[in-house]
Structure formats: structure tokens, C-alpha cells
Amino acid sequence: MLNINFYGKNGQSSQSIRMVEDFYQWLAYSDFAQVGRSKMTTICLDGEEVELPLIHLSSTTRSMLIACFNEMILKETEAMLVDLEKTISQEILSGRTYRLKKLLKLLNCCKNSRFIYLQRE
């Protein structure tokens, strides 16, 4: 399992989204990987200062990520509807629903102004 982490100021209000490697690789080859650049940043986590490669969620970066996830969710929804029309195979649907659930979690974290950093692990 791999994670994408969101952190608030000084590590407050953090959220970690766990995902399988295949999904993470799929994201890595998408527009998501092109948004923002990691920079070594010192934040306080659990009372300790740590330096992590973080992407600052400025308004521009946040907007770009939200647009990226919105587009991905629309594409996955469209593909799921096409698959539903063809057949209702659990094997097909489980992969599509997994992607949609993870994309929605990522989108909601990007929309949450409490988070000011994102970390791709």
C-alpha cells in the first residue's frame, strides 16, 4: 500500500489516503503527477520537527488539482456507465469503483482549506 498525505499548518489536521500500487502508478502517469513540485519543508508532526518533500497547496496548485480530480472522476464515471451498459461484472466494477472512491477522497482533501501541504510517497 502507498499513501498520499495531506497536512495542515505545522502538521495539524493531517489525512493519509492509502492506495494499492496499481492505482498509485495510474495516478503517476496522469496529469496529477504534473501538478506542483515537492520541496523539502520542515513541519511539526506529533511534537517533532520533520523535514518532508511537500507540495505547498497554494490557491493555484489547489485549483489545478481540483480540476484534475474532477476531470478524472468524470472520465471514470463515464467509463463505469459504459461498462454497466455492457455487463454488470463484479470484476469490472470493483476496479472502477475503487478508482472513483480514491479520486473522491483526493478531491475532497484538495478542496479542504485546512490542508496546506500534500505529500506523494
PyRosetta script that sets phi, psi and omega in degrees:
from pyrosetta import init, pose_from_sequence

init()
pose = pose_from_sequence("MLNINFYGKNGQSSQSIRMVEDFYQWLAYSDFAQVGRSKMTTICLDGEEVELPLIHLSSTTRSMLIACFNEMILKETEAMLVDLEKTISQEILSGRTYRLKKLLKLLNCCKNSRFIYLQRE")
pose.set_psi(1, 140.3)
pose.set_omega(1, 177.0)
pose.set_phi(2, -116.8)
pose.set_psi(2, 162.3)
pose.set_omega(2, -176.5)
pose.set_phi(3, -127.1)
pose.set_psi(3, 151.7)
pose.set_omega(3, 162.2)
pose.set_phi(4, -122.1)
pose.set_psi(4, 124.8)
pose.set_omega(4, -174.7)
pose.set_phi(5, -109.8)
pose.set_psi(5, 143.1)
pose.set_omega(5, 173.9)
pose.set_phi(6, -119.1)
pose.set_psi(6, 134.9)
pose.set_omega(6, -178.9)
pose.set_phi(7, -127.3)
pose.set_psi(7, 142.8)
pose.set_omega(7, 172.0)
pose.set_phi(8, -85.2)
pose.set_psi(8, -174.1)
pose.set_omega(8, 179.2)
pose.set_phi(9, -59.2)
pose.set_psi(9, 130.6)
pose.set_omega(9, -178.7)
pose.set_phi(10, 53.9)
pose.set_psi(10, 35.4)
pose.set_omega(10, 174.0)
pose.set_phi(11, 80.4)
pose.set_psi(11, 0.4)
pose.set_omega(11, 178.9)
pose.set_phi(12, -74.0)
pose.set_psi(12, 157.0)
pose.set_omega(12, 176.2)
pose.set_phi(13, 52.4)
pose.set_psi(13, 55.9)
pose.set_omega(13, -179.4)
pose.set_phi(14, -91.3)
pose.set_psi(14, 156.2)
pose.set_omega(14, 174.1)
pose.set_phi(15, -146.5)
pose.set_psi(15, 135.3)
pose.set_omega(15, 179.2)
pose.set_phi(16, -114.9)
pose.set_psi(16, 129.7)
pose.set_omega(16, 178.2)
pose.set_phi(17, -110.3)
pose.set_psi(17, 112.2)
pose.set_omega(17, -178.9)
pose.set_phi(18, -86.3)
pose.set_psi(18, 143.3)
pose.set_omega(18, -179.8)
pose.set_phi(19, -150.5)
pose.set_psi(19, 155.6)
pose.set_omega(19, 177.9)
pose.set_phi(20, -72.8)
pose.set_psi(20, 158.1)
pose.set_omega(20, -175.2)
pose.set_phi(21, -60.8)
pose.set_psi(21, -39.0)
pose.set_omega(21, 179.8)
pose.set_phi(22, -59.3)
pose.set_psi(22, -42.9)
pose.set_omega(22, 179.5)
pose.set_phi(23, -66.7)
pose.set_psi(23, -42.0)
pose.set_omega(23, 179.0)
pose.set_phi(24, -61.4)
pose.set_psi(24, -42.5)
pose.set_omega(24, 177.7)
pose.set_phi(25, -64.0)
pose.set_psi(25, -39.4)
pose.set_omega(25, 177.1)
pose.set_phi(26, -59.5)
pose.set_psi(26, -44.1)
pose.set_omega(26, 176.9)
pose.set_phi(27, -63.7)
pose.set_psi(27, -39.1)
pose.set_omega(27, -177.2)
pose.set_phi(28, -62.3)
pose.set_psi(28, -27.2)
pose.set_omega(28, 179.4)
pose.set_phi(29, -97.1)
pose.set_psi(29, 8.4)
pose.set_omega(29, 180.0)
pose.set_phi(30, -101.7)
pose.set_psi(30, -179.4)
pose.set_omega(30, 176.7)
pose.set_phi(31, -63.2)
pose.set_psi(31, -23.4)
pose.set_omega(31, 178.9)
pose.set_phi(32, -53.0)
pose.set_psi(32, -41.3)
pose.set_omega(32, -177.2)
pose.set_phi(33, -68.3)
pose.set_psi(33, -18.4)
pose.set_omega(33, -178.0)
pose.set_phi(34, -90.4)
pose.set_psi(34, -10.1)
pose.set_omega(34, -176.2)
pose.set_phi(35, -90.9)
pose.set_psi(35, 121.2)
pose.set_omega(35, 176.9)
pose.set_phi(36, 77.2)
pose.set_psi(36, 156.6)
pose.set_omega(36, 177.6)
pose.set_phi(37, -126.5)
pose.set_psi(37, 135.4)
pose.set_omega(37, 177.9)
pose.set_phi(38, -71.2)
pose.set_psi(38, 141.9)
pose.set_omega(38, 177.5)
pose.set_phi(39, -137.3)
pose.set_psi(39, 135.4)
pose.set_omega(39, 179.3)
pose.set_phi(40, -61.9)
pose.set_psi(40, 122.3)
pose.set_omega(40, -174.6)
pose.set_phi(41, -133.5)
pose.set_psi(41, 136.5)
pose.set_omega(41, 178.2)
pose.set_phi(42, -94.0)
pose.set_psi(42, 123.6)
pose.set_omega(42, 175.1)
pose.set_phi(43, -132.8)
pose.set_psi(43, 164.9)
pose.set_omega(43, 179.1)
pose.set_phi(44, -97.4)
pose.set_psi(44, 120.5)
pose.set_omega(44, 176.9)
pose.set_phi(45, -124.9)
pose.set_psi(45, 125.1)
pose.set_omega(45, 179.8)
pose.set_phi(46, 51.9)
pose.set_psi(46, 39.5)
pose.set_omega(46, 177.4)
pose.set_phi(47, 81.5)
pose.set_psi(47, -0.7)
pose.set_omega(47, 179.7)
pose.set_phi(48, -117.1)
pose.set_psi(48, 142.0)
pose.set_omega(48, 174.8)
pose.set_phi(49, -81.9)
pose.set_psi(49, 128.0)
pose.set_omega(49, 178.3)
pose.set_phi(50, -130.8)
pose.set_psi(50, 149.9)
pose.set_omega(50, 177.8)
pose.set_phi(51, -107.4)
pose.set_psi(51, 122.1)
pose.set_omega(51, -176.6)
pose.set_phi(52, -130.0)
pose.set_psi(52, 152.5)
pose.set_omega(52, 174.0)
pose.set_phi(53, -78.7)
pose.set_psi(53, 103.3)
pose.set_omega(53, -174.0)
pose.set_phi(54, -119.7)
pose.set_psi(54, 151.1)
pose.set_omega(54, 173.6)
pose.set_phi(55, -103.9)
pose.set_psi(55, 121.7)
pose.set_omega(55, 178.5)
pose.set_phi(56, -73.1)
pose.set_psi(56, 126.8)
pose.set_omega(56, -179.3)
pose.set_phi(57, -86.5)
pose.set_psi(57, 70.8)
pose.set_omega(57, 174.8)
pose.set_phi(58, -66.7)
pose.set_psi(58, 169.9)
pose.set_omega(58, -178.5)
pose.set_phi(59, -60.8)
pose.set_psi(59, -36.9)
pose.set_omega(59, 179.5)
pose.set_phi(60, -67.8)
pose.set_psi(60, -48.1)
pose.set_omega(60, 179.7)
pose.set_phi(61, -62.7)
pose.set_psi(61, -44.9)
pose.set_omega(61, 179.3)
pose.set_phi(62, -58.7)
pose.set_psi(62, -46.5)
pose.set_omega(62, 179.7)
pose.set_phi(63, -62.0)
pose.set_psi(63, -40.3)
pose.set_omega(63, 178.9)
pose.set_phi(64, -65.6)
pose.set_psi(64, -41.2)
pose.set_omega(64, 178.3)
pose.set_phi(65, -66.6)
pose.set_psi(65, -41.9)
pose.set_omega(65, 178.1)
pose.set_phi(66, -60.8)
pose.set_psi(66, -45.3)
pose.set_omega(66, 178.5)
pose.set_phi(67, -62.5)
pose.set_psi(67, -41.2)
pose.set_omega(67, 179.3)
pose.set_phi(68, -61.7)
pose.set_psi(68, -49.7)
pose.set_omega(68, -179.0)
pose.set_phi(69, -67.2)
pose.set_psi(69, -37.4)
pose.set_omega(69, 176.2)
pose.set_phi(70, -59.6)
pose.set_psi(70, -45.1)
pose.set_omega(70, 179.8)
pose.set_phi(71, -64.0)
pose.set_psi(71, -42.9)
pose.set_omega(71, 179.8)
pose.set_phi(72, -64.4)
pose.set_psi(72, -41.1)
pose.set_omega(72, 179.4)
pose.set_phi(73, -63.8)
pose.set_psi(73, -42.2)
pose.set_omega(73, 177.9)
pose.set_phi(74, -62.0)
pose.set_psi(74, -43.8)
pose.set_omega(74, 179.7)
pose.set_phi(75, -64.4)
pose.set_psi(75, -43.7)
pose.set_omega(75, 179.6)
pose.set_phi(76, -65.8)
pose.set_psi(76, -38.0)
pose.set_omega(76, 178.2)
pose.set_phi(77, -64.7)
pose.set_psi(77, -44.1)
pose.set_omega(77, 178.3)
pose.set_phi(78, -61.2)
pose.set_psi(78, -45.9)
pose.set_omega(78, 179.4)
pose.set_phi(79, -62.9)
pose.set_psi(79, -37.6)
pose.set_omega(79, 179.2)
pose.set_phi(80, -65.6)
pose.set_psi(80, -41.7)
pose.set_omega(80, 179.2)
pose.set_phi(81, -63.8)
pose.set_psi(81, -39.0)
pose.set_omega(81, 176.3)
pose.set_phi(82, -62.6)
pose.set_psi(82, -44.7)
pose.set_omega(82, 179.1)
pose.set_phi(83, -63.0)
pose.set_psi(83, -38.9)
pose.set_omega(83, 179.7)
pose.set_phi(84, -63.8)
pose.set_psi(84, -36.4)
pose.set_omega(84, 178.6)
pose.set_phi(85, -66.3)
pose.set_psi(85, -34.0)
pose.set_omega(85, -177.8)
pose.set_phi(86, -76.6)
pose.set_psi(86, -51.1)
pose.set_omega(86, -174.9)
pose.set_phi(87, -163.9)
pose.set_psi(87, 156.7)
pose.set_omega(87, 176.9)
pose.set_phi(88, -110.0)
pose.set_psi(88, 65.3)
pose.set_omega(88, 179.5)
pose.set_phi(89, -86.8)
pose.set_psi(89, 128.1)
pose.set_omega(89, 178.7)
pose.set_phi(90, -60.1)
pose.set_psi(90, -35.7)
pose.set_omega(90, -179.2)
pose.set_phi(91, -61.2)
pose.set_psi(91, -43.7)
pose.set_omega(91, 178.9)
pose.set_phi(92, -69.3)
pose.set_psi(92, -47.4)
pose.set_omega(92, -174.8)
pose.set_phi(93, -67.2)
pose.set_psi(93, -35.8)
pose.set_omega(93, -177.1)
pose.set_phi(94, -62.8)
pose.set_psi(94, -40.7)
pose.set_omega(94, 177.5)
pose.set_phi(95, -65.2)
pose.set_psi(95, -42.8)
pose.set_omega(95, 179.9)
pose.set_phi(96, -66.8)
pose.set_psi(96, -44.5)
pose.set_omega(96, -178.3)
pose.set_phi(97, -67.6)
pose.set_psi(97, -34.1)
pose.set_omega(97, 176.9)
pose.set_phi(98, -59.9)
pose.set_psi(98, -49.2)
pose.set_omega(98, -180.0)
pose.set_phi(99, -60.0)
pose.set_psi(99, -45.1)
pose.set_omega(99, -179.3)
pose.set_phi(100, -62.2)
pose.set_psi(100, -43.7)
pose.set_omega(100, -180.0)
pose.set_phi(101, -61.8)
pose.set_psi(101, -45.1)
pose.set_omega(101, -179.4)
pose.set_phi(102, -67.6)
pose.set_psi(102, -41.6)
pose.set_omega(102, 178.9)
pose.set_phi(103, -62.7)
pose.set_psi(103, -39.4)
pose.set_omega(103, 178.0)
pose.set_phi(104, -65.1)
pose.set_psi(104, -39.6)
pose.set_omega(104, 176.8)
pose.set_phi(105, -63.1)
pose.set_psi(105, -44.9)
pose.set_omega(105, 179.0)
pose.set_phi(106, -62.8)
pose.set_psi(106, -43.8)
pose.set_omega(106, 178.9)
pose.set_phi(107, -60.3)
pose.set_psi(107, -46.7)
pose.set_omega(107, -179.2)
pose.set_phi(108, -63.4)
pose.set_psi(108, -37.4)
pose.set_omega(108, 176.9)
pose.set_phi(109, -66.9)
pose.set_psi(109, -39.4)
pose.set_omega(109, 178.3)
pose.set_phi(110, -65.2)
pose.set_psi(110, -34.3)
pose.set_omega(110, 179.7)
pose.set_phi(111, -75.1)
pose.set_psi(111, -21.5)
pose.set_omega(111, -176.3)
pose.set_phi(112, -77.7)
pose.set_psi(112, 111.8)
pose.set_omega(112, -176.3)
pose.set_phi(113, -69.7)
pose.set_psi(113, -10.6)
pose.set_omega(113, 174.7)
pose.set_phi(114, -65.1)
pose.set_psi(114, -30.8)
pose.set_omega(114, -179.1)
pose.set_phi(115, -86.3)
pose.set_psi(115, 128.1)
pose.set_omega(115, 179.4)
pose.set_phi(116, -117.6)
pose.set_psi(116, -3.5)
pose.set_omega(116, 177.7)
pose.set_phi(117, -136.6)
pose.set_psi(117, 153.4)
pose.set_omega(117, 173.9)
pose.set_phi(118, -132.1)
pose.set_psi(118, 139.9)
pose.set_omega(118, 177.3)
pose.set_phi(119, -125.0)
pose.set_psi(119, 125.1)
pose.set_omega(119, 173.2)
pose.set_phi(120, -96.3)
pose.set_psi(120, 120.4)
pose.set_omega(120, -179.4)
pose.set_phi(121, -96.4)
pose.dump_pdb("model.pdb")
